[in-house]
């Protein structure tokens, strides 16, 4: 059953409230539902005006009695009912009259004087209950930060009233005697076991002015039988927070106060942990917030914890399922005391080569679980702002001195931790370990320069894993033979990078850099290697030009001559179709500037583009400097890749005959289907006695016949045919046909034929 309201405040944090002034934090108040509460009042009883505020009635049967509790969710209505009282009526379903009997009339809180007699002044919970009803409140006209009568003052007073209502219902839920005293609970003992009852609660004095519109509350069908607590189904969890300390957690969104129990694992009897009902410190504005309780044990071991909840009627639920908690040893041993530190330098010729620290210490109490000492060291630089082991050497419990190699350790703080079997540590008071640094840092390595076109040169370098470096010093010169001077003015280079700015129009082509390190003891390390850096140049490189080229059916060979500037980084060979716009260039090759310079500032390239008989390919070269300054594009190379010119797979057959009557040669030809869809025409070639084969004419694709009168009697002509496509390709020649004209006419014959070679057959 949900308790009458959820209060987002821990009881331990509530101040004791007096009767002349009370301080209640802001809180949200809500009236819970009852599983057996009727939404409608009984017709024979309910004569209240239209519903604005509903009286919520809860009931619980015990067999020999029935306990009734009620609440409203607004302070003015509660205060009105506390002054005028409420009536409680009962209907026994076993009665033949089916009339309501009066259980109580004018139920209201005890007078303040009667409460003082009933509850001692030491009863802080009773004081809370009395203060919630009879106190004047904390927000008086003199105390509110808002102007009296303003909206802010009204809001503050409303919140104060909500808090008083919440405290009253909390006290009534917590303790039945306070619920009785506040007029929020009655016990009906004039009931019979097994009977079924209806209950109605309504104001004793209806508000005739209709200022307080309060509806009656009712309970129907309540069977009077012995109450049996339901299992308390919550899950306990824990978090170990210290030596013998843990924080218990569970979630209960119905009940507000609890009892906590503890027993050693295996024991039968429970020990009550809390002295009074425990109210968890709820957070404002969060639903279903976990309840938390800080529990402690006197001795380590394994324990079981369980909780019970106080429900809305003041009854305890059954005990929750036990939670087993093991408490580990978190108590560190007593720390030792460092008594003396002696620094030893055994190498007299080089005192910085080997340094030892002899640390003397003592410990008066030796615990049974104490196992070893652990020396630890702290320095913001060497230990990266955290304590670390000074040595991996095992220090036995009976030792009183340890000799540690501190050759690579700077002055810092040391401590000695006493460690027990559970790895708990007790630390000695930190003591200064003073180690004079006589060893300079090593030289930086891998010095690299990254120049920019604007004159900035970024220098980066590496440093071995040594934290004893305060800063770096950067030096430069315009020639290796010159004296190197500091490149840094009035600043300390802390990181392993630094940026210089140089003039880009200086006469010197190069600038030289070197770096060294200085440690915190002012020791100066050796210089790094010296690097040569080419000064930035803002001018574009010389554009390339075409040295030579040739084109075949399927490739383009080209050789380009490029500029000789030292600051050239890359050459980009680009290609596009002649008909495409300028933004369609595609890079087909990238050549390294140094490699091309080593090859005499020439590079060759052979391209194999796709065959395109309709358009030409265009090539150019663009050169870029080390600072991304581009040259002008070179003059373009234009060429066409036609592919093979002969179309194979076509059988072309020619025929020829001499027409003696007309004195002419008639030439015809035929062929199968062409594998090419391009437009075409026929080309006719002729060979005479005076000249070799030569083109004489062409015929349209729709023609298959040609007539030639260019022949004298007794002469012989030869012919062949080819097909030429509009895209430039052609076929292999047809067969050669020969035709010989007769030397004289034969008058006895109407027609005569010439001698035709076997090629015509």
ZAMARGU-4260 file (C-alpha; in steps of 0.2 Angstrom, whole numbers, plus 5000, padded with zeros to 4 digits):
<rodrens>
0) 5000/5000/5000 | 5007/5017/4995 | 5010/5028/5010 | 5000/5044/5011 | 5013/5056/5004
5) 5031/5055/4998 | 5042/5067/5008 | 5059/5072/5000 | 5068/5076/5016 | 5078/5066/5028
10) 5071/5067/5046 | 5089/5069/5053 | 5090/5085/5043 | 5074/5093/5050 | 5076/5105/5064
15) 5067/5104/5080 | 5051/5115/5077 | 5045/5126/5091 | 5028/5133/5093 | 5032/5151/5090
20) 5041/5148/5073 | 5045/5134/5062 | 5057/5132/5047 | 5051/5119/5034 | 5060/5116/5018
25) 5050/5117/5002 | 5042/5100/4997 | 5030/5092/4985 | 5015/5084/4994 | 5004/5070/4985
30) 4990/5060/4992 | 4992/5041/4987 | 4978/5030/4981 | 4970/5016/4990 | 4967/5000/4982
35) 4950/4999/4990 | 4945/5017/4989 | 4929/5021/4979 | 4930/5035/4967 | 4912/5039/4971
40) 4904/5043/4988 | 4889/5033/4993 | 4873/5041/4986 | 4864/5040/5003 | 4878/5049/5012
45) 4887/5061/4999 | 4878/5078/5000 | 4894/5088/4997 | 4894/5101/4984 | 4904/5098/4968
50) 4921/5090/4971 | 4936/5101/4972 | 4946/5092/4986 | 4943/5073/4990 | 4946/5066/5007
55) 4956/5050/5005 | 4952/5036/5016 | 4962/5020/5020 | 4957/5006/5030 | 4965/4990/5037
60) 4956/4975/5045 | 4965/4965/5060 | 4950/4953/5064 | 4947/4961/5081 | 4947/4979/5075
65) 4948/4990/5059 | 4960/5005/5058 | 4955/5020/5048 | 4966/5034/5041 | 4962/5049/5031
70) 4971/5064/5023 | 4968/5078/5011 | 4981/5086/4999 | 4979/5104/5003 | 4984/5113/5019
75) 4969/5125/5020 | 4956/5111/5019 | 4966/5101/5032 | 4967/5115/5044 | 4948/5118/5042
80) 4944/5100/5045 | 4956/5100/5060 | 4946/5114/5068 | 4928/5107/5063 | 4931/5089/5064
85) 4926/5074/5053 | 4912/5061/5055 | 4915/5042/5052 | 4901/5031/5047 | 4900/5012/5045
90) 4889/5000/5035 | 4888/4981/5040 | 4884/4971/5025 | 4877/4958/5037 | 4864/4970/5044
95) 4846/4969/5037 | 4843/4987/5038 | 4858/4992/5027 | 4859/5008/5036 | 4875/5017/5041
100) 4880/5017/5060 | 4890/5031/5067 | 4908/5026/5072 | 4914/5043/5077 | 4908/5061/5077
105) 4919/5077/5076 | 4936/5068/5076 | 4949/5081/5077 | 4966/5084/5084 | 4970/5085/5103
110) 4971/5103/5110 | 4989/5109/5111 | 4988/5108/5130 | 4983/5090/5130 | 4997/5086/5118
115) 5009/5094/5130 | 5003/5083/5143 | 5003/5067/5133 | 5020/5069/5125 | 5036/5074/5134
120) 5047/5088/5128 | 5061/5076/5123 | 5049/5068/5110 | 5056/5077/5095 | 5044/5068/5083
125) 5029/5074/5093 | 5036/5092/5093 | 5036/5091/5074 | 5018/5085/5074 | 5012/5099/5086
130) 5022/5112/5076 | 5015/5107/5060 | 4997/5110/5066 | 4999/5123/5079 | 5015/5132/5074
135) 5015/5149/5067 | 5026/5145/5052 | 5043/5151/5047 | 5038/5164/5035 | 5032/5179/5044
140) 5030/5196/5037 | 5046/5201/5045 | 5056/5186/5038 | 5050/5183/5021 | 5062/5191/5008
145) 5047/5197/4998 | 5036/5212/5001 | 5021/5207/5011 | 5006/5204/5000 | 5016/5202/4985
150) 5015/5186/4974 | 5032/5181/4980 | 5027/5181/4998 | 5011/5171/4994 | 5021/5158/4985
155) 5033/5157/5000 | 5019/5155/5012 | 5011/5142/5001 | 5027/5132/5001 | 5028/5133/5020
160) 5010/5127/5022 | 5014/5112/5010 | 5029/5107/5021 | 5019/5108/5037 | 5006/5097/5029
165) 5019/5085/5024 | 5027/5084/5041 | 5010/5081/5049 | 5006/5066/5038 | 5024/5060/5040
170) 5022/5059/5059 | 5005/5051/5057 | 5012/5038/5046 | 5027/5035/5057 | 5018/5033/5074
175) 5000/5028/5077 | 4999/5038/5093 | 5003/5054/5084 | 4991/5050/5070 | 4977/5048/5084
180) 4983/5065/5092 | 4982/5074/5075 | 4964/5067/5072 | 4971/5057/5057 | 4967/5040/5063
185) 4954/5030/5073 | 4952/5012/5078 | 4935/5004/5076 | 4934/4990/5089 | 4915/4987/5087
190) 4917/4975/5073 | 4914/4957/5070 | 4927/4945/5063 | 4923/4940/5045 | 4910/4953/5042
195) 4911/4965/5027 | 4910/4983/5030 | 4908/5000/5020 | 4916/5016/5028 | 4912/5034/5024
200) 4922/5049/5031 | 4915/5067/5028 | 4917/5084/5036 | 4907/5087/5052 | 4902/5104/5047
205) 4899/5107/5029 | 4905/5124/5023 | 4889/5133/5019 | 4899/5147/5012 | 4906/5135/4999
210) 4923/5141/5002 | 4930/5124/5006 | 4923/5111/4994 | 4927/5094/5002 | 4921/5078/4995
215) 4918/5063/5007 | 4929/5048/5006 | 4924/5030/5006 | 4929/5012/5008 | 4919/4998/5001
220) 4919/4979/5004 | 4932/4978/5017 | 4932/4961/5025 | 4937/4960/5043 | 4950/4946/5045
225) 4967/4944/5053 | 4980/4955/5045 | 4995/4946/5038 | 5010/4956/5033 | 5015/4954/5014
230) 5033/4949/5010 | 5045/4964/5009 | 5051/4962/4991 | 5066/4974/4990 | 5084/4971/4985
235) 5098/4976/4996 | 5115/4981/4989 | 5130/4988/4998 | 5146/4998/4995 | 5161/4997/5006
240) 5166/5014/5011 | 5179/5012/5025 | 5186/5000/5038 | 5171/4992/5045 | 5159/5004/5036
245) 5147/5001/5022 | 5132/5010/5014 | 5116/5000/5011 | 5104/5004/4997 | 5087/4998/4993
250) 5072/5005/4983 | 5055/5007/4990 | 5043/5020/4983 | 5028/5015/4995 | 5035/5016/5012
255) 5045/5030/5020 | 5053/5024/5037 | 5062/5008/5040 | 5071/4997/5053 | 5088/4990/5049
260) 5095/4974/5057 | 5112/4965/5057 | 5119/4948/5062 | 5135/4939/5060 | 5135/4927/5045
265) 5128/4910/5052 | 5120/4918/5068 | 5101/4916/5071 | 5098/4932/5081 | 5096/4949/5073
270) 5103/4965/5081 | 5092/4981/5079 | 5104/4994/5071 | 5095/5010/5072 | 5088/5017/5088
275) 5072/5025/5080 | 5064/5022/5063 | 5075/5027/5050 | 5070/5040/5037 | 5081/5041/5021
280) 5087/5058/5015 | 5077/5059/4999 | 5083/5071/4985 | 5071/5084/4979 | 5063/5081/4962
285) 5068/5063/4960 | 5056/5049/4960 | 5061/5031/4965 | 5076/5037/4974 | 5086/5024/4982
290) 5086/5023/5001 | 5103/5023/5009 | 5110/5019/5026 | 5127/5020/5033 | 5131/5004/5043
295) 5146/5000/5053 | 5153/4985/5062 | 5164/4984/5077 | 5175/4969/5071 | 5179/4963/5054
300) 5170/4948/5046 | 5155/4943/5036 | 5138/4949/5041 | 5120/4949/5035 | 5109/4964/5034
305) 5090/4965/5032 | 5077/4979/5033 | 5059/4981/5038 | 5047/4995/5032 | 5034/5005/5042
310) 5018/5005/5031 | 5005/5018/5031 | 4996/5010/5046 | 5012/5010/5057 | 5014/4991/5055
315) 5030/4983/5051 | 5032/4973/5035 | 5040/4956/5035 | 5059/4956/5034 | 5068/4958/5018
320) 5079/4945/5010 | 5096/4946/5019 | 5111/4954/5011 | 5128/4946/5015 | 5142/4959/5017
325) 5161/4955/5019 | 5171/4968/5028 | 5189/4968/5022 | 5204/4975/5032 | 5205/4993/5028
330) 5215/4999/5043 | 5233/5003/5039 | 5247/4999/5051 | 5255/5013/5060 | 5268/5023/5050
335) 5287/5023/5053 | 5297/5039/5057 | 5312/5044/5045 | 5326/5049/5056 | 5341/5053/5045
340) 5346/5054/5026 | 5364/5053/5021 | 5369/5056/5003 | 5384/5045/4996 | 5394/5049/4980
345) 5407/5035/4978 | 5415/5041/4962 | 5426/5055/4967 | 5432/5059/4949 | 5414/5060/4942
350) 5402/5064/4957 | 5387/5064/4946 | 5390/5047/4939 | 5384/5037/4955 | 5373/5044/4969
355) 5366/5034/4984 | 5354/5039/4998 | 5355/5030/5015 | 5338/5032/5023 | 5337/5028/5042
360) 5320/5025/5050 | 5311/5017/5064 | 5294/5010/5069 | 5289/5007/5087 | 5274/4996/5085
365) 5275/4980/5074 | 5257/4974/5070 | 5254/4956/5068 | 5249/4958/5049 | 5264/4970/5045
370) 5274/4963/5031 | 5286/4976/5023 | 5291/4994/5020 | 5290/5003/5004 | 5300/5019/5000
375) 5291/5032/4989 | 5296/5048/4981 | 5287/5064/4975 | 5293/5077/4963 | 5282/5088/4951
380) 5295/5084/4937 | 5302/5067/4941 | 5287/5058/4948 | 5274/5067/4936 | 5265/5075/4951
385) 5261/5058/4960 | 5270/5047/4973 | 5280/5033/4965 | 5291/5019/4971 | 5308/5025/4975
390) 5315/5007/4972 | 5308/4990/4969 | 5319/4983/4983 | 5310/4973/4996 | 5312/4981/5014
395) 5309/4968/5028 | 5299/4973/5044 | 5315/4972/5055 | 5325/4983/5044 | 5330/5001/5050
400) 5340/5008/5035 | 5339/5006/5016 | 5352/5011/5003 | 5344/5018/4987 | 5351/5023/4970
405) 5346/5041/4967 | 5358/5045/4953 | 5343/5050/4941 | 5333/5058/4955 | 5331/5076/4959
410) 5328/5084/4975 | 5310/5080/4981 | 5300/5073/4995 | 5301/5055/5001 | 5291/5044/5013
415) 5291/5026/5019 | 5275/5016/5019 | 5272/5002/5031 | 5262/4989/5022 | 5251/4975/5029
420) 5244/4959/5022 | 5229/4967/5015 | 5240/4980/5006 | 5235/4994/5018 | 5248/5007/5019
425) 5253/5019/5034 | 5264/5033/5027 | 5278/5041/5037 | 5279/5060/5038 | 5286/5066/5021
430) 5304/5072/5022 | 5315/5082/5010 | 5327/5072/5000 | 5340/5084/4994 | 5351/5078/4980
435) 5363/5090/4971 | 5361/5088/4952 | 5379/5088/4944 | 5375/5079/4928 | 5370/5090/4913
440) 5356/5083/4901 | 5360/5074/4885 | 5359/5082/4868 | 5343/5083/4859 | 5341/5072/4844
445) 5331/5072/4827 | 5331/5090/4825 | 5319/5094/4811 | 5313/5110/4802 | 5297/5114/4794
450) 5297/5131/4784 | 5282/5141/4779 | 5280/5153/4764 | 5277/5167/4776 | 5294/5165/4784
455) 5290/5155/4799 | 5301/5139/4802 | 5294/5127/4815 | 5308/5117/4824 | 5305/5100/4832
460) 5316/5088/4841 | 5317/5073/4852 | 5323/5071/4870 | 5327/5055/4878 | 5316/5050/4893
465) 5323/5062/4906 | 5313/5074/4915 | 5327/5084/4922 | 5326/5098/4908 | 5320/5115/4913
470) 5321/5123/4896 | 5329/5122/4879 | 5340/5135/4870 | 5339/5137/4851 | 5354/5144/4841
475) 5356/5149/4823 | 5369/5155/4810 | 5368/5160/4792 | 5383/5149/4788 | 5391/5134/4796
480) 5407/5144/4798 | 5399/5158/4807 | 5397/5160/4826 | 5380/5153/4832 | 5369/5165/4842
485) 5353/5163/4852 | 5337/5163/4841 | 5326/5165/4857 | 5323/5182/4865 | 5317/5184/4883
490) 5308/5168/4883 | 5310/5150/4889 | 5307/5136/4877 | 5298/5123/4887 | 5291/5111/4874
495) 5301/5101/4861 | 5296/5113/4848 | 5299/5131/4843 | 5295/5143/4829 | 5307/5155/4822
500) 5303/5169/4809 | 5316/5174/4796 | 5317/5186/4782 | 5311/5178/4765 | 5321/5191/4754
505) 5338/5189/4762 | 5353/5185/4751 | 5357/5169/4761 | 5349/5154/4753 | 5351/5144/4769
510) 5349/5146/4788 | 5357/5134/4801 | 5350/5128/4818 | 5356/5119/4833 | 5347/5115/4850
515) 5354/5111/4868 | 5345/5108/4885 | 5347/5116/4902 | 5341/5107/4918 | 5334/5114/4934
520) 5351/5114/4942 | 5357/5126/4928 | 5368/5112/4920 | 5370/5114/4901 | 5370/5100/4889
525) 5379/5097/4873 | 5372/5104/4856 | 5362/5093/4845 | 5367/5091/4827 | 5366/5106/4816
530) 5353/5106/4802 | 5353/5116/4786 | 5336/5124/4781 | 5332/5132/4765 | 5324/5149/4767
535) 5306/5151/4761 | 5304/5158/4744 | 5288/5167/4739 | 5291/5166/4720 | 5283/5153/4709
540) 5295/5140/4701 | 5298/5141/4682 | 5285/5133/4672 | 5290/5117/4662 | 5290/5115/4643
545) 5288/5101/4631 | 5305/5094/4625 | 5300/5080/4613 | 5285/5069/4610 | 5277/5056/4598
550) 5261/5047/4597 | 5256/5030/4591 | 5240/5021/4589 | 5238/5018/4607 | 5251/5028/4617
555) 5258/5046/4619 | 5277/5048/4623 | 5283/5064/4630 | 5298/5072/4638 | 5297/5088/4648
560) 5310/5100/4654 | 5307/5108/4671 | 5315/5123/4680 | 5331/5121/4690 | 5325/5130/4706
565) 5331/5121/4722 | 5315/5124/4731 | 5304/5114/4719 | 5294/5100/4728 | 5283/5091/4715
570) 5279/5091/4697 | 5261/5087/4692 | 5257/5079/4675 | 5239/5083/4670 | 5227/5077/4656
575) 5210/5081/4650 | 5200/5081/4634 | 5202/5096/4623 | 5184/5100/4623 | 5182/5099/4642
580) 5183/5115/4653 | 5199/5120/4662 | 5193/5113/4679 | 5192/5096/4672 | 5211/5093/4673
585) 5216/5076/4681 | 5233/5072/4688 | 5240/5056/4680 | 5258/5057/4688 | 5267/5066/4702
590) 5286/5067/4701 | 5297/5071/4715 | 5307/5088/4712 | 5324/5081/4719 | 5322/5065/4708
595) 5319/5075/4692 | 5333/5087/4696 | 5345/5073/4698 | 5340/5067/4681 | 5345/5083/4673
600) 5329/5092/4676 | 5320/5081/4663 | 5307/5068/4665 | 5299/5056/4653 | 5282/5048/4653
605) 5272/5037/4642 | 5253/5038/4643 | 5241/5025/4637 | 5224/5034/4637 | 5208/5027/4630
610) 5206/5027/4611 | 5196/5043/4606 | 5194/5047/4587 | 5183/5062/4590 | 5192/5072/4602
615) 5210/5076/4606 | 5220/5074/4622 | 5228/5089/4631 | 5243/5087/4642 | 5252/5100/4653
620) 5264/5101/4668 | 5261/5111/4684 | 5276/5113/4696 | 5274/5117/4715 | 5287/5123/4727
625) 5291/5117/4745 | 5279/5131/4751 | 5264/5126/4740 | 5267/5140/4728 | 5262/5134/4710
630) 5270/5139/4694 | 5260/5143/4678 | 5254/5128/4669 | 5265/5123/4654 | 5260/5125/4636
635) 5248/5111/4631 | 5252/5096/4621 | 5238/5091/4610 | 5237/5074/4602 | 5224/5061/4596
640) 5224/5042/4600 | 5215/5034/4585 | 5219/5015/4588 | 5220/5003/4574 | 5216/5010/4557
645) 5211/4994/4548 | 5194/4986/4552 | 5196/4967/4550 | 5183/4953/4547 | 5176/4961/4531
650) 5177/4951/4515 | 5176/4963/4500 | 5174/4955/4483 | 5177/4965/4466 | 5171/4961/4448
655) 5176/4969/4431 | 5171/4967/4413 | 5175/4977/4397 | 5160/4983/4387 | 5166/4983/4369
660) 5150/4991/4362 | 5152/5007/4373 | 5171/5005/4375 | 5171/5006/4394 | 5175/4995/4409
665) 5161/4991/4421 | 5167/4988/4439 | 5156/4980/4453 | 5158/4974/4471 | 5150/4966/4485
670) 5153/4962/4504 | 5144/4955/4519 | 5137/4965/4534 | 5149/4978/4542 | 5154/4976/4560
675) 5155/4995/4562 | 5140/5006/4563 | 5150/5022/4558 | 5145/5031/4541 | 5156/5025/4526
680) 5160/5026/4508 | 5170/5016/4494 | 5187/5020/4487 | 5192/5014/4470 | 5210/5012/4465
685) 5217/5009/4447 | 5233/5004/4440 | 5237/5007/4421 | 5252/5003/4410 | 5259/5020/4413
690) 5256/5022/4432 | 5255/5011/4448 | 5239/5010/4459 | 5231/5026/4463 | 5215/5033/4470
695) 5203/5038/4456 | 5186/5041/4465 | 5175/5036/4478 | 5157/5030/4479 | 5143/5032/4491
700) 5138/5018/4502 | 5122/5015/4492 | 5132/5012/4476 | 5139/4996/4470 | 5144/5000/4452
705) 5158/5011/4443 | 5161/5014/4425 | 5178/5018/4418 | 5182/5024/4400 | 5200/5028/4404
710) 5208/5013/4393 | 5214/5012/4375 | 5213/4997/4364 | 5225/4984/4368 | 5229/4991/4386
715) 5226/4982/4402 | 5219/4991/4418 | 5219/4983/4436 | 5207/4988/4450 | 5203/4985/4468
720) 5191/4992/4481 | 5192/4998/4499 | 5179/5004/4512 | 5183/5020/4521 | 5173/5025/4537
725) 5170/5043/4542 | 5180/5041/4558 | 5196/5037/4548 | 5197/5019/4548 | 5197/5008/4533
730) 5196/4990/4527 | 5209/4979/4518 | 5209/4980/4499 | 5198/4969/4489 | 5204/4957/4477
735) 5213/4964/4461 | 5204/4963/4445 | 5212/4965/4428 | 5203/4971/4412 | 5211/4971/4394
740) 5203/4981/4380 | 5203/4973/4362 | 5215/4980/4349 | 5202/4981/4335 | 5183/4980/4333
745) 5174/4964/4326 | 5161/4970/4314 | 5154/4953/4311 | 5148/4952/4329 | 5134/4963/4337
750) 5144/4962/4353 | 5161/4957/4358 | 5169/4953/4375 | 5186/4957/4381 | 5199/4946/4388
755) 5196/4946/4407 | 5209/4939/4419 | 5206/4925/4430 | 5204/4937/4444 | 5186/4941/4437
760) 5180/4923/4439
</rodrens>
